[in-house]
Amino acid sequence: DMGMHDDFIQRYGINVTNIRIESFKIMDEELASNISRQAIVTASTESQLANLEGNTEITLKETQRLSSVKIINCEAEAKQLTVKTASENQARLSSASARAQAELYKVSTEAKAKATATLSVAKAEAEAMRIEAQARADAITVKANAEAKRAGLLDGTPLSCQLALLETYASIASKSNDGVEKMVLCDMSKRNCGMFGLPSIGRLSKDLAAMSRLTPEEMAKQRPVS
Protein backbone atom coordinates (compact mmCIF):
# COMPACT_ATOMS: atom_id res chain seq x y z
CA ASP A 1 0.00 0.00 0.00
CA MET A 2 1.61 3.28 -1.11
CA GLY A 3 -0.07 5.24 1.66
CA MET A 4 1.51 3.10 4.39
CA HIS A 5 4.90 3.22 2.61
CA ASP A 6 4.88 7.00 2.45
CA ASP A 7 3.62 7.29 6.01
CA PHE A 8 6.51 5.14 7.33
CA ILE A 9 9.07 7.22 5.44
CA GLN A 10 7.71 10.48 6.82
CA ARG A 11 7.27 9.27 10.36
CA TYR A 12 10.05 6.84 10.87
CA GLY A 13 12.41 7.33 7.96
CA ILE A 14 12.02 3.69 7.14
CA ASN A 15 11.57 2.58 3.58
CA VAL A 16 9.22 -0.37 3.70
CA THR A 17 9.55 -2.62 0.73
CA ASN A 18 7.33 -5.48 1.82
CA ILE A 19 4.96 -6.06 4.72
CA ARG A 20 3.34 -9.37 5.60
CA ILE A 21 0.62 -9.48 8.22
CA GLU A 22 -0.17 -12.87 9.60
CA SER A 23 -3.23 -11.79 11.64
CA PHE A 24 -4.94 -8.49 12.26
CA LYS A 25 -6.53 -7.66 15.60
CA ILE A 26 -7.79 -4.43 16.98
CA MET A 27 -6.55 -4.05 20.49
CA ASP A 28 -9.31 -1.57 21.45
CA GLU A 29 -12.25 -3.81 22.22
CA GLU A 30 -14.80 -0.97 22.08
CA LEU A 31 -13.51 0.12 18.69
CA ALA A 32 -13.51 -3.46 17.54
CA SER A 33 -17.09 -3.85 18.75
CA ASN A 34 -18.16 -0.66 16.95
CA ILE A 35 -16.40 -1.76 13.80
CA SER A 36 -18.09 -5.16 14.02
CA ARG A 37 -21.51 -3.59 14.56
CA GLN A 38 -20.87 -1.18 11.73
CA ALA A 39 -19.82 -4.04 9.48
CA ILE A 40 -23.01 -5.93 10.38
CA VAL A 41 -25.15 -2.84 9.73
CA THR A 42 -23.33 -2.24 6.47
CA ALA A 43 -23.78 -5.81 5.40
CA SER A 44 -27.50 -5.67 6.37
CA THR A 45 -27.92 -2.38 4.54
CA GLU A 46 -26.19 -3.72 1.47
CA SER A 47 -28.33 -6.84 1.68
CA GLN A 48 -31.50 -4.73 1.99
CA LEU A 49 -30.37 -2.52 -0.88
CA ALA A 50 -29.69 -5.56 -2.97
CA ASN A 51 -33.08 -6.98 -2.07
CA LEU A 52 -34.72 -3.62 -2.75
CA GLU A 53 -33.01 -3.36 -6.10
CA GLY A 54 -34.07 -6.89 -6.87
CA ASN A 55 -37.67 -6.20 -5.82
CA THR A 56 -37.64 -2.95 -7.79
CA GLU A 57 -36.33 -4.75 -10.82
CA ILE A 58 -38.96 -7.46 -10.39
CA THR A 59 -41.73 -4.89 -9.94
CA LEU A 60 -40.47 -2.93 -12.95
CA LYS A 61 -40.36 -6.05 -15.10
CA GLU A 62 -43.82 -7.07 -13.90
CA THR A 63 -45.16 -3.60 -14.64
CA GLN A 64 -43.58 -3.68 -18.09
CA ARG A 65 -45.04 -7.12 -18.67
CA LEU A 66 -48.53 -5.97 -17.61
CA SER A 67 -48.19 -2.85 -19.77
CA SER A 68 -47.17 -4.95 -22.75
CA VAL A 69 -50.12 -7.27 -22.14
CA LYS A 70 -52.49 -4.30 -21.93
CA ILE A 71 -51.04 -2.81 -25.11
CA ILE A 72 -51.45 -6.12 -26.92
CA ASN A 73 -55.03 -6.47 -25.64
CA CYS A 74 -55.86 -2.89 -26.66
CA GLU A 75 -54.41 -3.40 -30.12
CA ALA A 76 -56.39 -6.63 -30.50
CA GLU A 77 -59.60 -4.90 -29.34
CA ALA A 78 -58.90 -2.01 -31.70
CA LYS A 79 -58.41 -4.37 -34.63
CA GLN A 80 -61.54 -6.29 -33.69
CA LEU A 81 -63.51 -3.04 -33.40
CA THR A 82 -62.13 -1.89 -36.75
CA VAL A 83 -63.15 -5.14 -38.43
CA LYS A 84 -66.58 -5.03 -36.77
CA THR A 85 -67.12 -1.39 -37.77
CA ALA A 86 -66.05 -2.11 -41.35
CA SER A 87 -68.43 -5.07 -41.49
CA GLU A 88 -71.31 -3.01 -40.08
CA ASN A 89 -70.59 -0.18 -42.51
CA GLN A 90 -70.48 -2.62 -45.40
CA ALA A 91 -73.75 -4.17 -44.23
CA ARG A 92 -75.37 -0.72 -43.97
CA LEU A 93 -74.05 0.21 -47.41
CA SER A 94 -75.34 -3.03 -48.91
CA SER A 95 -78.72 -2.53 -47.22
CA ALA A 96 -78.94 1.08 -48.44
CA SER A 97 -77.97 0.00 -51.95
CA ALA A 98 -80.58 -2.76 -51.91
CA ARG A 99 -83.25 -0.33 -50.69
CA ALA A 100 -82.28 2.18 -53.38
CA GLN A 101 -82.44 -0.47 -56.09
CA ALA A 102 -85.80 -1.68 -54.77
CA GLU A 103 -87.15 1.88 -54.72
CA LEU A 104 -85.82 2.48 -58.24
CA TYR A 105 -87.44 -0.72 -59.46
CA LYS A 106 -90.70 0.26 -57.74
CA VAL A 107 -90.69 3.73 -59.32
CA SER A 108 -89.79 2.27 -62.72
CA THR A 109 -92.55 -0.33 -62.43
CA GLU A 110 -95.10 2.29 -61.37
CA ALA A 111 -94.04 4.59 -64.22
CA LYS A 112 -94.34 1.73 -66.73
CA ALA A 113 -97.74 0.78 -65.29
CA LYS A 114 -98.95 4.40 -65.51
CA ALA A 115 -97.63 4.72 -69.06
CA THR A 116 -99.31 1.45 -70.04
CA ALA A 117 -102.56 2.53 -68.38
CA THR A 118 -102.42 5.94 -70.09
CA LEU A 119 -101.75 4.28 -73.43
CA SER A 120 -104.62 1.84 -72.87
CA VAL A 121 -106.96 4.70 -71.95
CA ALA A 122 -105.86 6.68 -75.01
CA LYS A 123 -106.38 3.65 -77.23
CA ALA A 124 -109.78 3.00 -75.65
CA GLU A 125 -110.80 6.66 -76.10
CA ALA A 126 -109.57 6.63 -79.70
CA GLU A 127 -111.46 3.40 -80.36
CA ALA A 128 -114.58 4.85 -78.71
CA MET A 129 -114.29 8.00 -80.84
CA ARG A 130 -113.81 5.88 -83.95
CA ILE A 131 -116.83 3.74 -83.08
CA GLU A 132 -118.90 6.84 -82.33
CA ALA A 133 -117.82 8.50 -85.59
CA GLN A 134 -118.54 5.29 -87.46
CA ALA A 135 -121.93 5.09 -85.78
CA ARG A 136 -122.70 8.68 -86.71
CA ALA A 137 -121.57 8.08 -90.28
CA ASP A 138 -123.68 4.92 -90.42
CA ALA A 139 -126.65 6.81 -88.97
CA ILE A 140 -126.22 9.58 -91.53
CA THR A 141 -125.98 7.01 -94.30
CA VAL A 142 -129.06 5.17 -93.03
CA LYS A 143 -130.95 8.44 -92.70
CA ALA A 144 -129.86 9.57 -96.14
CA ASN A 145 -130.88 6.22 -97.62
CA ALA A 146 -134.19 6.34 -95.77
CA GLU A 147 -134.85 9.88 -96.94
CA ALA A 148 -133.87 8.95 -100.46
CA LYS A 149 -136.15 5.92 -100.33
CA ARG A 150 -138.93 8.03 -98.81
CA ALA A 151 -138.44 10.67 -101.47
CA GLY A 152 -138.58 7.97 -104.13
CA LEU A 153 -141.79 6.55 -102.70
CA LEU A 154 -143.42 9.98 -102.37
CA ASP A 155 -142.24 11.24 -105.71
CA GLY A 156 -145.22 12.09 -107.91
CA THR A 157 -147.85 11.70 -105.17
CA PRO A 158 -150.10 14.45 -103.75
CA LEU A 159 -148.56 13.81 -100.32
CA SER A 160 -145.08 14.79 -101.54
CA CYS A 161 -146.36 18.13 -102.78
CA GLN A 162 -148.25 18.73 -99.54
CA LEU A 163 -145.14 17.90 -97.46
CA ALA A 164 -143.08 20.27 -99.58
CA LEU A 165 -145.66 22.97 -99.01
CA LEU A 166 -145.65 22.33 -95.25
CA GLU A 167 -141.87 22.54 -95.16
CA THR A 168 -142.03 25.87 -97.00
CA TYR A 169 -144.55 27.27 -94.50
CA ALA A 170 -142.45 25.93 -91.59
CA SER A 171 -139.29 27.55 -92.99
CA ILE A 172 -141.09 30.87 -93.40
CA ALA A 173 -142.38 30.74 -89.82
CA SER A 174 -139.01 29.71 -88.27
CA LYS A 175 -137.04 32.38 -90.14
CA SER A 176 -139.55 35.18 -89.88
CA ASN A 177 -137.88 36.79 -86.86
CA ASP A 178 -134.23 36.31 -87.90
CA GLY A 179 -132.36 39.62 -87.47
CA VAL A 180 -135.42 41.41 -86.10
CA GLU A 181 -134.47 44.33 -83.83
CA LYS A 182 -137.90 45.98 -83.57
CA MET A 183 -141.39 44.56 -83.14
CA VAL A 184 -144.33 45.76 -85.31
CA LEU A 185 -147.84 45.12 -83.98
CA CYS A 186 -150.49 44.41 -86.62
CA ASP A 187 -154.21 43.66 -86.37
CA MET A 188 -154.32 40.21 -87.95
CA SER A 189 -158.18 40.26 -87.97
CA LYS A 190 -158.23 43.04 -90.56
CA ARG A 191 -155.84 41.19 -92.87
CA ASN A 192 -154.09 44.42 -93.86
CA CYS A 193 -150.54 43.60 -92.66
CA GLY A 194 -149.04 44.09 -96.10
CA MET A 195 -145.38 43.06 -96.33
CA PHE A 196 -145.36 42.17 -92.58
CA GLY A 197 -148.06 39.52 -92.90
CA LEU A 198 -147.28 35.80 -92.50
CA PRO A 199 -149.09 33.00 -94.33
CA SER A 200 -152.13 32.15 -92.23
CA ILE A 201 -153.62 28.76 -91.38
CA GLY A 202 -156.52 29.56 -93.67
CA ARG A 203 -154.21 30.28 -96.57
CA LEU A 204 -152.35 27.02 -95.87
CA SER A 205 -155.66 25.10 -95.93
CA LYS A 206 -156.64 26.65 -99.24
CA ASP A 207 -153.25 25.82 -100.77
CA LEU A 208 -153.48 22.21 -99.59
CA ALA A 209 -157.04 21.89 -100.93
CA ALA A 210 -156.03 23.34 -104.29
CA MET A 211 -153.04 21.00 -104.46
CA SER A 212 -155.17 17.96 -103.69
CA ARG A 213 -157.24 18.63 -106.82
CA LEU A 214 -154.21 18.45 -109.10
CA THR A 215 -153.68 15.36 -111.21
CA PRO A 216 -150.32 13.53 -111.20
CA GLU A 217 -149.56 14.97 -114.62
CA GLU A 218 -150.23 18.50 -113.38
CA MET A 219 -148.14 17.96 -110.27
CA ALA A 220 -145.28 16.67 -112.45
CA LYS A 221 -145.49 19.89 -114.45
CA GLN A 222 -145.33 21.96 -111.19
CA ARG A 223 -142.08 20.24 -109.98
CA PRO A 224 -138.88 21.95 -111.00
CA VAL A 225 -136.70 20.04 -113.43
CA SER A 226 -133.44 18.95 -111.76
Solvent accessible surface area in square Angstrom, and as a share of the most:
residue,aa,sasa,rsa
1,D,148,0.77
2,M,138,0.61
3,G,48,0.46
4,M,81,0.36
5,H,45,0.20
6,D,66,0.34
7,D,54,0.28
8,F,62,0.26
9,I,75,0.38
10,Q,152,0.67
11,R,168,0.61
12,Y,130,0.50
13,G,62,0.59
14,I,96,0.49
15,N,96,0.49
16,V,27,0.15
17,T,126,0.73
18,N,107,0.55
19,I,78,0.39
20,R,211,0.77
21,I,112,0.57
22,E,174,0.78
23,S,96,0.62
24,F,162,0.67
25,K,160,0.68
26,I,46,0.23
27,M,162,0.72
28,D,79,0.41
29,E,143,0.64
30,E,126,0.57
31,L,88,0.44
32,A,29,0.23
33,S,47,0.30
34,N,61,0.31
35,I,81,0.41
36,S,58,0.38
37,R,133,0.48
38,Q,114,0.51
39,A,58,0.45
40,I,120,0.61
41,V,85,0.49
42,T,56,0.33
43,A,59,0.46
44,S,49,0.32
45,T,60,0.35
46,E,105,0.47
47,S,57,0.37
48,Q,119,0.53
49,L,93,0.46
50,A,60,0.46
51,N,88,0.45
52,L,108,0.54
53,E,119,0.53
54,G,31,0.30
55,N,85,0.44
56,T,77,0.45
57,E,84,0.38
58,I,117,0.60
59,T,84,0.49
60,L,88,0.44
61,K,114,0.48
62,E,71,0.32
63,T,70,0.41
64,Q,89,0.39
65,R,124,0.45
66,L,81,0.40
67,S,48,0.31
68,S,54,0.35
69,V,62,0.36
70,K,134,0.57
71,I,101,0.51
72,I,109,0.56
73,N,74,0.38
74,C,82,0.49
75,E,96,0.43
76,A,55,0.43
77,E,112,0.50
78,A,54,0.42
79,K,142,0.60
80,Q,128,0.57
81,L,113,0.56
82,T,89,0.52
83,V,98,0.57
84,K,117,0.50
85,T,57,0.33
86,A,57,0.44
87,S,64,0.42
88,E,67,0.30
89,N,76,0.39
90,Q,108,0.48
91,A,62,0.48
92,R,148,0.54
93,L,114,0.57
94,S,57,0.37
95,S,47,0.30
96,A,43,0.33
97,S,50,0.33
98,A,59,0.45
99,R,154,0.56
100,A,63,0.48
101,Q,121,0.54
102,A,63,0.48
103,E,98,0.44
104,L,128,0.63
105,Y,160,0.61
106,K,110,0.47
107,V,78,0.45
108,S,43,0.28
109,T,62,0.36
110,E,78,0.35
111,A,57,0.44
112,K,140,0.59
113,A,58,0.45
114,K,141,0.60
115,A,62,0.48
116,T,83,0.48
117,A,54,0.42
118,T,90,0.52
119,L,98,0.49
120,S,59,0.38
121,V,82,0.47
122,A,50,0.38
123,K,126,0.54
124,A,61,0.48
125,E,98,0.44
126,A,57,0.44
127,E,78,0.35
128,A,57,0.44
129,M,133,0.60
130,R,135,0.49
131,I,92,0.47
132,E,84,0.38
133,A,60,0.46
134,Q,92,0.41
135,A,54,0.42
136,R,150,0.55
137,A,49,0.38
138,D,67,0.35
139,A,59,0.46
140,I,117,0.59
141,T,74,0.43
142,V,97,0.56
143,K,129,0.55
144,A,52,0.40
145,N,90,0.46
146,A,54,0.42
147,E,87,0.39
148,A,67,0.52
149,K,139,0.59
150,R,119,0.43
151,A,58,0.45
152,G,53,0.51
153,L,128,0.64
154,L,33,0.16
155,D,87,0.45
156,G,26,0.25
157,T,46,0.27
158,P,58,0.37
159,L,90,0.45
160,S,25,0.16
161,C,19,0.12
162,Q,44,0.20
163,L,46,0.23
164,A,54,0.42
165,L,30,0.15
166,L,75,0.38
167,E,114,0.51
168,T,71,0.41
169,Y,33,0.13
170,A,60,0.47
171,S,47,0.30
172,I,73,0.37
173,A,66,0.51
174,S,84,0.54
175,K,134,0.57
176,S,40,0.26
177,N,105,0.54
178,D,103,0.54
179,G,78,0.75
180,V,69,0.40
181,E,170,0.76
182,K,168,0.71
183,M,153,0.69
184,V,87,0.50
185,L,169,0.84
186,C,51,0.31
187,D,68,0.35
188,M,114,0.51
189,S,95,0.62
190,K,138,0.58
191,R,218,0.80
192,N,104,0.54
193,C,17,0.10
194,G,67,0.64
195,M,172,0.77
196,F,118,0.49
197,G,33,0.31
198,L,95,0.47
199,P,54,0.34
200,S,59,0.38
201,I,136,0.69
202,G,40,0.39
203,R,145,0.53
204,L,27,0.13
205,S,60,0.39
206,K,143,0.60
207,D,39,0.20
208,L,46,0.23
209,A,45,0.35
210,A,46,0.36
211,M,37,0.17
212,S,61,0.39
213,R,175,0.64
214,L,57,0.29
215,T,62,0.36
216,P,82,0.51
217,E,114,0.51
218,E,72,0.32
219,M,0,0.00
220,A,49,0.38
221,K,165,0.70
222,Q,130,0.58
223,R,89,0.33
224,P,125,0.78
225,V,149,0.85
226,S,156,1.00
